[in-house]
């Protein structure tokens, strides 16, 4: 599956749709895209991960970057992640500062 991402922002909700792999080959591109929202009021950071097959440490760093630089006060969601992705998130401890849910309806 092709790796890709789509970043959209409506009002104060920043959504990141992930597909395929989030690794060293594309994490920098996603981080660069997210930098465009630094300084804007973001209430919710939503990572839609239903189609995500793999996440590396570089991908995890992008999520941390998003929380620290883009949405410091934002509520962070991981939506629809497959078990393999959830296992990596839990092993890294990122589940301690994000809400893991199956669906997101905003």
Secondary structure, 3 states (H helix, E strand, C coil): CCCEEEEEEECCEEEEEEEEEECCCCHHHHHHHHHCCCCCCCCEEEEEEEEEEEECHHHHHHHHHHHHHHCCCCEEEEECCCHHHHHHHHHHCHHHCCEEECCCCC
